[in-house]
Amino acid sequence: VLPSPDGPAPSVSITEIRQYLRAQDIPFHDGYSCLHTPSLFTGDRGDQPLSANAPFTLFIDKTTGSFLCTATLAEGTWQDFQANVEMRHRGITPIPPASSEEMEDEMRQAREDARCIWERALPLWELLDEKETNETKALFGISQVTNATLKRFGVRYLRTARSLVFPWFSPQDATLKGLKLVRVEKKGGTITYVEETLPRFDSYRNLFGLPLIGRRDTELVLTGWELDALALHQAAGVASLALPRGASCLPPTLLPYLEQFKRITLWLGEDLRSWEAAKLFARKLSLKRCSLVRPGNLQPRPLEALNQGLNVTKILRSALLASHKSIISFRQLREEVFGELVNTEQVSGVKWARFPELNKLLKGHRRGELTIFTGPTGSGKTTFISEYALDLCMQGVCTLWGSFEINNVRLAKIMLTQFAGRRLEDQLELYDEWADRFEELPLYFMTFHGQQNIKTVIDTMQHAVYMYDITHVVVDNLQFMMGHEHISVDR
């Protein structure tokens, strides 16, 4: 029943999923991005048909077929779901697909580490004196955020690391599953926020604020940052959640938790990249229920709006509907055009930090553009492009590599060396430290090598775009991917 571990999971269409559920007498109803069914894992007898009166706590992703049961946290692929349905028919109690022992140990360790940090962290109002509390709040720009709000969301402060601590509580039983630590770094006049998560970022799926959402809440504001969720709740009293990785990615495993909302407003940040991300996420969440807050001088991110004393409720009311009709007038485009004129720097794309000359030529990396690098064999195309892609990736551009010419191990070695800026073979004791930092980048590799069927490659790219919100794809190189005989037939 299960696909081989090395091959990609076979794709499934929404029509096939519906047909299968009907054939198996499994009741379901249509949600925004998932189908809802009663859970196979909540302990009723295996030979009994699933009752339509049971709570519909199992969600099947319409795009990938993956499922999540919010009652038991069982999750898996469409093939796992079918395997469990077969087991039920045989009267065997379905068992949730297990993750590898290594993963289980890692998660257990992360939970234990998180618990130790959580116990050492203090609520902000319990610091030595009021002066320290006020200085800390000012450092993070949260002087306007009340203690009641911090207490409601369970935010603490870890003195030794000078970091705010945001908890990840299980929506099931309110146990601590992980943490995010945020500290402030000042370089010159600029302030940057440095984040660290337990467990590691690809396993960190905390919709911050989820345990505070009531069953009856039907409207939600989705933000890209924990402090924005606090500001929104305090300023407008709305249900608000923060995405674990901000505007860079909306993992599909979080979609089931957002199904209960009839209206979702996306207010991810104050720059053009968060606006682009909001449009991308709205497609995943279903356009017809989403509205977007357009970034602008009078509409900064929620925390900034609270600090400036702006009317947050008014900003939320002015959010634009995500679904445009097929024909629109200039009047509806007017604000967008103005935004492009005001933000000419941001419109030109994400700038390369390492290649100022390239910025003059290409202006920056923009979605929807194709750039071709050509040169004879051995002229350094791969070496250059790996550095070029790494530069963007370090700035949070989610990147997918398709290396058909050299294998992924060699490519990763080149990129890790470029990332560390040193010869790691001469300093092996530093390998783990740099590898840990490299692992945090939003970087993914396709596992193809040599000549490939073009449809398989395109399908893999589409899957990666949905799963990881990829905005930059590198193909190295076209000749190898197509095989030499294709070249003459169809350029």
N, C-alpha and C positions, 0 to 999 in steps of 0.2 A: 504494500500500500504506500509505503513512504518512498520519496524520491531518493536517489543515491546522494550521499552527502556532498560529493564534489560537483555534481551538476547543478544548474540553476533550478529553482522550484518551478514546476510547470505552471504556466499562467492559466487563470480561470476567468471567465467572463461573468458578469452579473446575471445574465440570462441562464447560464449553466448552474449558478448557485441557486437561483430561484427554482429552477426545474428540479434540482436535487432535493431541496427542502420539501417541495410539494410531493415528490415521489416517496419520500420517507415519512410523510404525514407529520412534519415538524411545523407547528404554527409559527408564523413570523409576521412582522409588519415593517414597512419601509420607513427608515429614518433619513436623516440628512446625508450622512456619509457612510452609515452602516445599516445593515438589516438587524432587527432585534428579534431574538428568539428566547424561549425558556432555556435555562442552563442544563447541560447534560451532567454537570458536576455537583449539583446541590443535593445529592444523596437519596432521591426517591428510587424505587425499584427499577432495575434495568429493563425488565420485560414489559413494563407499562408504557403506553404511548405518552409523549410529553403533553401535558395539559395546557390548554390556552388560558386557563385561569392562574397558572403559576406566574410569578413575576418574570418579566422578560429581561434577564440580567446578562444574557450572552449576546455579544455584538460581533457581527461579521462585516469586515471592511469590504465595501462594494468594489473597490479597485483591485485589491490583492487577494481577498478571500481569507486573510488572517483573522483569527478570532481572539476575543478577550472576554472572560467572565468576570464582571466587576464584583460578584459576590464571593468568589473563591480565588480570584486573581490568576486562574488557569488561563494560559494563552498558548497559541501555536499557529501552524499554517493551515491552509484549507485541507491539505492531505491529512494532517493530524485530526481535524474535525471529522472527516469522513471515517477515519479509522475508529474513532470513539463511537460514532453512530453504529458502525458494524458491531462493536463490542456490546453495545446496549441490546442490539437485536439478539445476541447470543446469551443475553441474561447476565453478562459480566458487567460489574460496575466500572464505568469509564474512569481512567486515571489521567490526570493532567500530564501533558508531555513534560518530561523533566529536562532541565538544562544540565549541561555537563557538570561533573563533580568539581572541576576546577573553578567553573563560574560560581557554583554554590558556595565553595570555600571563600572565594574572593568577596562575594556579597556578604557572607557571614562576618568576615574580617572587617569589611567596610562598616557594617552595622555596629560592630563592637567599638571600632575607632570613633565612630560618630557619637556613640553613647558616652565615651570617656570625655570627648571634647564638650559635649552638651552639658555634662555634669559640672565641668569646670567653668563654663560660661555663666555670666550673671545677667539678670535683667538690667537695662541701662539705668533705671532709677535706684538701683541698689549699689552703685559705685561709691567710692569713698566719700565724696561730698558733691554738692550741687555743681561746683565749679568744674569738676572732672566730667560730670554728666553733660553739662552745657558745652564744654569744649569738644567732647566726643560727638555730640549731636551736630555741632557746627561743622566739624571736619567732614561728616558724611552729607551735609546739606539737609539735615532733617530736623532743624530747630523748630519748625512749625508742626512736626508730627508729634501728637500727644502721647503720653505714657499709656493711656487707655488703648490707643490704636496699636502701639508696640506690643502691649500685653495680649490683646485679642489675637494678633497674628503670631505670638510666641517668639518675637525677635529677642535675641540676647547679644551680649558683647563678650568677646574673648580678649582679656587684657593682654596676655602674653603675645598674642599675634596681632593686636590692635585691629581686630576684625569684627564686623557684624556677623552674627550667626543666624542663618535662616533654616528652620527645621523642615524636614520632609516626613510628615506623619502619614501612615497608611490610612487610606479612606475607609478601610475595612474595620480595623480595631484600634486606631489611633496610636499604634506603636511607632517608635522612631525608626525610620528606614534609612535615613541619610541626612546630610547637611550641605549647605552651601556657605562658604566663608567669603566675605567681601572685605578687602582692605583698600585704603586710598594710597596712591603713589603720586607725589608731586614732582614734576620735572619742569623746572623753570616756572612759567606761569600756568602750565597746563596740569589739569588733574586727571588721572586715569584711575579707573576702578579695576582691581585685579581680583578675579574670582577663582575659587578652587572648590571642587565638589567631592563628596564621599557618597556613594561610590564614584568611580571615574565617569567622565561626562557622557559616554555612550550608554551607560547603564543608569544614569541619573535622569529619572523621568518624573520629576516632582512638579505637578501643577500647583504652585505655591498658593495656599489659601483654600484648597479643595475641601478640607474637613469643615470649613465654616459655611459652605454652600448648603442651603436648605433644599429639601425635596421639591418644594413648591416654587423655587426660583426659576423664572423663565427668561430673564434678561441678564446678560453678562457683559462685562467689559474685559477684554483680553489685553494684557500689557506685555511688554518685553522685559520687565525688570521688577524685582520684588518690591523695591521702595515705591515704584509707581502704583503698585496694587494697594499699598498702605495709604498713599496720598488720595487715591480715588475713593476708597472706602470712607476715609475721614471727611473729604470735601463734598462728596455727593451721596454718600450712603448706599452706593450701588454694590452689587455682588461683583467682585473683581478677582481675577486669577493672573499669575505671572507665568510665562512660558520658561522652561528650564534653560533654554539656550538663546533667549532673546529673539531677535529678528532673524537669526541665521537659520533656524530650523523649527518646524512643527512636526515632531515624530508622530506617525500614524497611530502608534499605540495609545496616544492620549485622546484620540477622537471619540472613543466611546463615552468618556467622562463629559464630553461637551454636547452630547446628543439631547440632553433634557432641555436645552435652551432654544426658545423660538426666535430670540434676537441676540445676535452677538455683535458688539462694537469692537473693532480692532484699533487700539491706540498704542502703537508699538514704540514710538520714539519721535525724535524731532528732525531727522534727516531724511534724505531722499531714499536711502537704502531701506529704511524701515517702512517707508511708504510702498516701495516695490514689493517688499516682503509681505506687507499686509494684503496687497492685491493677490499675491501667490497663495497665501494661506486661506483667503476667502474662497478661492476655487476649491480647495480641499474641504472646507467646512460647509459648502453649498452657498452660492452667491446670493440666493434669494433671502437668506436670513441675516446676511452680514452688512454692516455699515462701517465706514472707515473714517477716522479722524485725520484730515489732511494736515501734515506738518506746516507750520508757518510762524511768523513772529508772535501772533496773538494766540497761537495754538502750540505751545512748546510741549514737552513731555509732561505727564501728570504731576510729578514731584515739583517740577519747575513752575507749573501753573499754580500749585498750592502756595509755593514760596512767594510768587509774585502777587498773590491775592486775586487771581483771575477767577471768573465764574465758571467752575468746572462743569456744572450741570448744563450751562448754556453751550459750552464747547461740545459736550456730548450730544446735545439736541441738534447741533449743526452738522453732525457726521453725515457723510455722503453715502447713499446706497451703493453697494458693490455691483449690483447687476444693472448695467446700462441696457437700454433698449437698442435695437439694431440701428436706428437712425437718431442722431442727436444734432442739436443746433450749436453754433459757436457759443451761444450764451452759456450752455452747460459745460463747454470746454474752457471757458474764459479763465476760471481760477487756475486750472491746470497749466494753461499757457503762461499765466503770470508767475506761477511757481517755477516753471522752467527758466523764465527770464531772471528771476531773483536768485536762483541757485545754479547759475551757469557752471560753476566749478563742480558741484555735485552731479549735475546732468551729464557732464563729460565722463563720468564713470569713476571706478576705484583706481586711484593713482598707484603706480609702482613706487615702493620706497627705495629700491636698489637701482632703479634705471631711470634717472631723470630725463635722459635723452629720448627714451622710449615714450615718455609722457608727451614730449613735443610732437612725436609722430602720430601716436594712437590716441592721445588725450587721456586714456584710462581704459579699464576693462568695463565694457557695457554688455548687458544681456542682449541676445539676439544678433550679435555680430560674429562674423567668421573671419579669423585671421590665419593666413597660410604662411609658414616659414619654409623657404626652399634653400637648398645648398647641396654641394656634392657630399658623397659619403665621407665620414670622418671630419667634417668641418665644424662639428660641435653643436649640431641642432638639438640633440637630446639633452646634452649638458646645459645648454642655454635655456631650453624650454622648461626643464625641471626647476631651474632657479627662478625663472619667470613666473611659473605656476606657484611655487613655494612662497614667493613674495606676496601674492594675492591671498594665498591660503592663510598666511600668518595674520592677515587683516580681516579674517573671518569670512572669506569667499569660499563657499562649499565647493570642493573640486573633485572631479572624477577623472582618473587616469586610465586610458586604454593603451597599454604599451604592447604592441604586437611584434616588436623587433627584439627588445631585450626583456628578460624576465623580470618579474616584480621585485624579486630579492635584490637583484643588481640595481634596479631603479631606486628602490627604497634606500639602498646603501649610499647611492650618489646624493639623494635628497637629504638624508640624515647628516651626511658630511657637510653639505652646503648650509644646512640649518644650524649645525653646531659651529661652523666656521673654523674647524680644526681637523687634523688627521686623527680620527679616533683609533685607528689601528696602533698608533703609538701611545695612546692613553686609554687602554681598555678599562681601567678602573672608573672612567667617567661615562662608560657606555650606558649604564642603567639610568643615570640622571638625565642624559640627553634623550634617551629612548622614551622615558616617561613624558618628557615635555613634548616630544615629537608626536606621541600618541594622542595628545590633546587636540591636535589640529583637525579641522573638518575635511579630512583627506581620505579618499576611497580609491581602490584599484579594481579594474575589471580583471578577471582571471584568464582571459583569452591569450593565446600566443600563436603567432603565425597566421596563415590564411583563415578567414572566418566567413560564415554566411552573413551577409550584410543585415538581413532581417533580425537574426539573433542578437547582433550587436546593438541595433536600434532599440529592440525590445528591452535589452538590459539597461540601456541609457534611460529609457522612459521610466523603468522601474526605479532606478536610482534617483531620478528627479522627484518622483512621488515620495519615496521613503526618506530621502536625506535632503530634499530641497536643494539639489545641485544647481549651481548657476554658472559653472565653468567646466567644460569638458575638453580634455586634451586627447587627441588621437595621434599616436606616433608609431608607424607612419602609415599613410594612406595606401602606399604601394603594397606593404606587407599585409594589411588588412584585406585588400581586395584580391590578392594573388596576382601574379604577373599577367595571366591570360585575360583577365577582365579589362585591363588597361586599354587594349586596342579596340575592344568591342564597344564600350560605353564610357566615354570620358566622364 
